[in-house]
């Protein structure tokens, strides 16, 4: 396995964005091979062989997903990703099967496909954390993507960091709410809560408040979107 970067895309979907990303990566990473189409290759086995050679020389596969990534061929019953000879399907399945780093790149308003919208050999792809590349913020988004590629940032770790603060804040909020409730109870009844629940029961309220607040923060953070990329293609 090499250290190259392979760009997978559909020509009818995101050819222009694939070209922009390719040019920027080549300029910013002069020591890395960046593969995008293999031009001048006859159809059939020779193309697939060259495609496999490019993939085998890569460590990272960027799958560029635009709004037409899941479109159907004219007259087809299912989307192109279900075709046995779909090159995008082949590229993703090969990368997953050989433990390459696969990073979905969402273009502008594109969304990740659902697991039931893709065949089983590429299903793990839909659960990968995606990076976003928008035409309106191309430079900023490419800088982030470069940090991911260079190993300074990982999309999954970044998602974890995004969830940490809401979870910690939720836990702290739970404690504050518990404290206020205990003060209010004493003011209203004139007795501490331990007189009714016992010391063990009163102490048990602390982890309950922590867990409840943390869980509420986690639920809120999990609902936030991940932001942080021929005829047969």
DOVOPA-788501 format. One line per field, with one value per residue (C-alpha): residue number from 1; x, y, z; residue in one letter. Coordinates in Angstrom, 3 decimals, padded with zeros to 6 digits. Example, Ala and Ser with C-alpha at 12.3 -4.5 7.8 and 13.67 -1.06 7.14 Angstrom:
% residues 2
num <- (1 2)
px <- (012.300 013.670)
py <- (-004.500 -001.060)
pz <- (007.800 007.140)
residu <- (A S)
//
This chain:
% residues 233
num <- (1 2 3 4 5 6 7 8 9 10 11 12 13 14 15 16 17 18 19 20 21 22 23 24 25 26 27 28 29 30 31 32 33 34 35 36 37 38 39 40 41 42 43 44 45 46 47 48 49 50 51 52 53 54 55 56 57 58 59 60 61 62 63 64 65 66 67 68 69 70 71 72 73 74 75 76 77 78 79 80 81 82 83 84 85 86 87 88 89 90 91 92 93 94 95 96 97 98 99 100 101 102 103 104 105 106 107 108 109 110 111 112 113 114 115 116 117 118 119 120 121 122 123 124 125 126 127 128 129 130 131 132 133 134 135 136 137 138 139 140 141 142 143 144 145 146 147 148 149 150 151 152 153 154 155 156 157 158 159 160 161 162 163 164 165 166 167 168 169 170 171 172 173 174 175 176 177 178 179 180 181 182 183 184 185 186 187 188 189 190 191 192 193 194 195 196 197 198 199 200 201 202 203 204 205 206 207 208 209 210 211 212 213 214 215 216 217 218 219 220 221 222 223 224 225 226 227 228 229 230 231 232 233)
px <- (000.000 001.272 000.734 -001.390 -004.812 -007.540 -010.521 -013.735 -016.611 -019.371 -018.819 -022.492 -022.543 -019.406 -016.784 -016.023 -015.555 -013.396 -011.165 -010.874 -010.021 -007.492 -005.739 -005.620 -004.284 -001.606 -000.523 -000.542 000.837 003.552 005.096 001.878 000.342 -003.235 -005.283 -008.449 -009.395 -007.096 -007.247 -006.691 -007.488 -009.545 -012.769 -012.993 -010.359 -007.528 -009.415 -010.226 -006.615 -005.343 -008.026 -006.883 -003.259 -004.141 -006.115 -003.297 -000.925 -003.247 -003.768 -006.759 -009.869 -011.964 -015.502 -017.079 -020.846 -022.971 -026.736 -026.803 -024.554 -027.472 -029.242 -030.646 -029.766 -032.530 -035.084 -033.361 -035.281 -032.459 -029.722 -026.368 -024.547 -026.425 -024.991 -022.437 -020.220 -020.495 -016.977 -017.816 -019.170 -016.025 -013.734 -015.480 -015.800 -012.131 -011.005 -013.118 -011.961 -008.304 -008.593 -007.906 -009.026 -012.314 -013.523 -016.891 -016.814 -020.247 -020.553 -022.711 -026.157 -025.533 -026.429 -024.947 -026.943 -028.760 -027.565 -030.613 -029.768 -026.489 -025.472 -023.914 -020.349 -020.307 -022.684 -019.881 -019.169 -022.389 -021.348 -018.023 -017.792 -017.950 -016.087 -017.913 -016.688 -018.833 -018.274 -018.937 -016.242 -013.942 -010.647 -011.624 -013.109 -010.047 -007.791 -009.788 -009.641 -005.876 -005.576 -007.562 -005.356 -002.137 -003.248 -003.616 -007.371 -009.563 -013.292 -014.321 -012.184 -013.489 -017.061 -016.157 -014.806 -017.981 -019.989 -017.749 -018.686 -022.476 -022.214 -020.054 -022.314 -025.370 -023.875 -023.055 -026.550 -027.999 -026.045 -027.146 -030.790 -030.479 -028.923 -031.692 -034.322 -032.789 -032.710 -036.315 -037.385 -035.770 -037.329 -040.796 -040.787 -038.245 -036.496 -033.547 -034.335 -032.317 -034.985 -037.406 -035.153 -032.473 -028.802 -028.244 -031.237 -030.097 -026.589 -028.048 -029.610 -026.151 -025.234 -028.820 -028.571 -025.148 -026.246 -029.535 -027.864 -025.060 -027.540 -029.577 -026.387 -025.395 -028.830 -028.614 -025.107 -026.023 -028.763 -026.320 -025.230 -021.694 -019.832 -016.686 -016.144 -017.494 -020.932 -020.077 -018.929)
py <- (000.000 003.426 006.850 008.325 009.953 008.562 010.753 008.853 010.761 010.634 012.729 013.675 014.590 016.425 016.475 020.178 019.841 016.738 018.738 021.634 019.332 017.450 020.640 022.036 018.801 018.542 022.112 021.748 018.200 018.080 014.932 012.883 011.139 012.290 010.054 011.286 009.765 007.468 009.062 007.400 003.847 001.506 000.218 -003.105 -005.071 -002.664 000.176 -001.933 -003.031 000.540 001.551 -001.166 -000.109 003.467 002.279 -000.020 002.961 004.971 005.243 007.605 007.529 010.690 009.871 013.037 012.995 015.598 015.842 013.490 010.807 008.386 009.151 006.397 005.651 006.366 003.569 001.914 000.716 001.288 003.860 003.387 002.342 -000.986 -001.781 -004.587 -002.720 000.707 002.067 004.175 001.077 -000.834 001.906 002.157 -001.610 -002.142 000.585 -000.783 -004.336 -003.286 -001.110 002.185 005.387 006.317 009.895 010.997 014.571 016.208 018.935 021.914 020.589 016.904 014.342 010.957 008.043 005.727 002.179 000.825 002.946 001.180 -002.477 -004.480 -004.267 -000.485 -000.233 000.550 003.693 005.392 005.370 007.128 010.670 013.083 016.264 019.071 021.095 024.046 026.204 029.287 028.297 026.248 027.566 027.091 023.655 022.506 023.674 021.475 018.556 018.946 018.750 015.512 014.087 015.118 013.394 016.522 016.087 013.023 013.436 010.894 012.486 015.897 014.644 013.306 016.696 018.364 016.099 016.467 020.029 019.566 016.395 018.113 021.154 018.937 017.175 020.504 021.786 018.662 019.357 022.995 022.008 019.442 022.020 024.523 021.829 020.872 024.508 024.992 021.827 022.988 026.453 025.010 022.125 023.373 020.002 018.651 016.059 013.486 013.477 011.962 009.892 008.983 009.783 007.081 008.254 011.865 010.919 008.844 012.000 013.297 010.600 010.645 014.386 014.001 011.168 012.809 016.092 014.375 012.251 015.317 017.022 013.947 013.752 017.418 017.048 013.895 015.729 018.290 017.591 016.380 019.105 018.625 015.572 007.213 005.801 003.463 006.266)
pz <- (000.000 -000.933 000.558 -002.228 -002.173 -004.429 -005.357 -006.112 -007.711 -010.315 -013.405 -013.650 -009.976 -008.860 -011.622 -011.159 -007.400 -007.870 -010.190 -007.739 -004.846 -006.971 -008.062 -004.525 -003.031 -005.719 -004.977 -001.186 -000.968 -003.630 -002.190 -002.362 -005.363 -005.955 -008.250 -009.919 -013.340 -015.269 -018.693 -022.027 -020.943 -023.081 -021.491 -019.726 -017.886 -018.602 -016.944 -013.890 -013.637 -013.715 -011.231 -008.848 -009.295 -008.329 -005.298 -004.200 -004.219 -001.974 001.760 001.693 -000.502 -000.704 -001.843 -003.194 -002.673 -004.417 -004.669 -007.696 -006.227 -005.840 -009.104 -011.342 -014.933 -017.421 -017.154 -014.190 -011.151 -008.662 -008.248 -009.964 -006.805 -007.025 -010.473 -010.307 -012.793 -011.146 -010.753 -007.691 -005.947 -006.934 -005.606 -002.236 -001.762 -002.659 -000.256 002.597 001.928 002.058 005.193 003.463 005.172 003.486 003.974 002.556 001.218 001.190 -001.437 -000.449 000.591 -000.149 002.526 003.333 001.900 004.267 004.880 003.043 -000.012 -000.789 -001.309 001.497 000.187 000.626 003.613 006.145 004.128 005.230 008.896 008.264 009.582 006.680 005.882 004.125 001.161 000.150 -002.880 -000.754 001.797 -000.393 001.002 004.656 004.051 002.103 004.931 007.307 004.867 004.599 008.388 008.282 005.536 007.249 010.433 012.559 012.816 012.693 011.883 014.511 017.239 016.232 016.545 019.998 021.023 019.775 022.072 025.149 026.072 025.742 027.856 030.498 030.473 030.815 033.835 035.496 034.742 036.346 039.554 039.625 039.137 041.943 044.279 043.564 044.101 047.459 048.570 047.475 049.295 052.534 052.223 051.635 054.123 056.623 056.493 054.510 051.844 053.813 056.502 053.971 051.724 054.203 053.796 051.157 049.135 049.259 048.146 045.290 043.862 042.897 040.314 039.056 038.419 036.807 034.543 033.596 032.693 030.788 028.850 027.906 026.680 024.681 023.039 022.073 020.656 018.723 016.870 015.490 011.897 011.207 009.336 010.374 000.141 -018.383 -018.533 -015.704 -013.376)
residu <- (X X X X X X X X X X X X X X X X X X X X X X X X X X X X X X X X X X X X X X X X X X X X X X X X X X X X X X X X X X X X X X X X X X X X X X X X X X X X X X X X X X X X X X X X X X X X X X X X X X X X X X X X X X X X X X X X X X X X X X X X X X X X X X X X X X X X X X X X X X X X X X X X X X X X X X X X X X X X X X X X X X X X X X X X X X X X X X X X X X X X X X X X X X X X X X X X X X X X X X X X X X X X X X X X X X X X X X X X X X X X X X X X X X X X X X X X X)
//
